[in-house]
Amino acid sequence: MTSIETPNMRKQFFLLGPSMLLVGLMAAVSGCGPSGPETGEVTGVVSMDGDPVPGASITFYPVSGRQSFGKSDQEGRYTLEYSKDMPGAVTGQHRVKIMTGGMGAPSMPSGPAESPSKSRPRSGGMAPPTEVTLSEMVTVESGTNEINLTIPPK
């Protein structure tokens, strides 16, 4: 079977070819953009007995999805990170754990499979770490959230 090419066929190809390429590029570009779950930025202060708690490790565990981590500074202020390049936490309800004393909680895991509760060796002279799970869940909304955390008295 032989194919016969006519001048009209070439003209149609040259007219349709670039427009089909343009449609393909537009479809590819429209699929680009930030991916992943909806998150909200989370900052706040960790306190106990009215005083800021420096060096506390904070973990937000969502009802579904990946947890977020933060560490308080000298004034007790913290900022959560969802991943290395993404601040915040997934939107919705979270259980909150705070670790104080010792060397604190592990740093941000490199992937979702790494456990946030890997044990670390203790060095002499440091108080053992204390982990507290807050009794009330907190809600993260899209946008900016200021969530102050109070460690209950022992």
C-alpha positions in Angstrom: 0.0 0.0 0.0 1.4 3.3 -1.0 0.6 6.7 0.6 -0.1 9.6 -1.6 0.7 13.0 -0.3 -1.0 16.0 -1.7 -0.1 19.7 -1.2 -3.3 20.1 0.8 -2.2 17.5 3.2 1.2 19.2 3.7 -0.6 22.5 4.3 -2.9 20.9 6.9 0.1 19.4 8.7 1.9 22.7 8.9 -1.2 24.5 10.2 -2.2 21.8 12.7 1.3 20.6 13.8 2.2 23.8 15.7 -1.2 24.2 17.2 -1.2 20.6 18.5 2.2 21.2 20.0 0.9 24.3 21.7 -2.1 22.4 23.1 0.3 19.7 24.5 2.6 22.3 26.1 -0.3 24.1 27.7 -1.7 20.8 29.2 1.8 19.9 30.5 2.3 23.4 32.1 -1.2 23.5 33.7 -0.3 20.3 35.6 2.8 22.0 37.2 2.7 23.7 40.5 3.0 22.9 44.2 1.9 19.4 45.0 1.2 17.6 48.2 -1.3 18.1 51.0 -2.8 21.4 52.0 -0.7 22.9 54.8 -0.8 25.9 57.1 2.2 27.8 58.7 2.4 27.2 62.4 4.3 29.2 65.0 3.9 29.7 68.7 5.5 29.7 72.1 6.0 26.6 74.4 5.7 27.4 78.1 5.5 25.7 81.5 4.4 27.4 84.7 4.2 30.7 82.7 7.9 30.5 81.6 9.1 29.9 78.1 10.7 26.5 77.5 13.9 26.7 75.4 15.1 23.7 73.4 11.8 21.8 73.4 11.2 19.5 70.5 7.6 19.8 69.2 5.9 17.2 67.0 2.4 17.6 65.5 0.8 14.2 64.6 -2.1 14.7 62.2 -5.2 12.4 62.1 -4.0 11.4 58.7 -0.8 12.4 56.9 2.8 13.1 57.8 3.8 14.7 61.1 5.6 18.1 61.4 8.5 19.1 63.7 9.8 22.2 65.4 12.3 23.2 68.1 11.8 26.1 70.5 14.4 28.9 70.7 15.6 30.6 73.9 12.3 32.5 74.2 10.3 29.3 73.7 9.2 30.3 70.2 8.9 27.5 67.6 8.1 27.2 63.9 6.9 23.9 62.4 8.4 22.3 59.3 6.4 19.8 57.2 9.5 18.9 55.2 13.0 20.3 54.7 11.7 22.8 52.1 8.1 23.3 53.3 7.1 25.1 56.5 4.0 24.2 58.4 1.7 21.3 59.1 -1.1 19.6 57.2 -4.5 21.2 57.9 -6.8 19.5 60.3 -6.6 18.0 63.8 -3.3 17.1 65.4 -2.1 15.4 68.6 0.9 17.3 70.0 4.0 15.8 71.7 6.6 17.9 73.4 10.0 16.6 74.5 12.1 18.6 76.9 15.5 18.0 78.6 18.3 15.7 77.5 19.2 16.0 73.9 15.6 16.4 72.8 13.9 14.7 69.9 15.6 13.6 66.7 15.9 16.1 64.0 13.6 16.2 60.9 13.5 12.8 59.3 14.7 12.5 55.8 11.6 10.7 54.6 8.2 9.5 55.6 9.5 6.0 56.5 12.0 7.3 59.2 10.6 7.1 62.7 10.6 10.4 64.8 11.3 8.4 68.0 14.7 7.0 67.4 16.6 6.7 70.6 19.7 8.8 71.2 22.5 8.0 73.7 22.4 10.1 76.8 25.5 11.9 78.0 26.4 12.4 81.6 25.2 15.5 83.4 22.0 16.0 81.4 18.5 15.6 82.7 16.7 12.7 81.1 14.3 13.8 78.3 10.7 14.2 79.3 8.0 13.6 76.7 4.5 15.1 77.2 1.5 14.4 75.0 -1.0 17.3 75.4 -4.5 16.2 76.3 -6.2 18.5 73.8 -5.8 18.2 70.1 -5.1 21.3 68.1 -6.4 22.4 64.7 -4.2 23.7 61.9 -6.0 25.8 59.3 -4.7 27.0 55.9 -2.8 30.3 56.2 -1.0 31.4 59.3 -1.6 29.8 62.7 -0.3 30.9 66.0 -0.6 27.9 68.4 0.8 28.5 71.9 1.5 25.3 73.8 1.5 24.9 77.6 3.1 22.0 79.2 0.9 21.0 82.2 2.4 20.9 85.7 3.6 17.5 86.9 
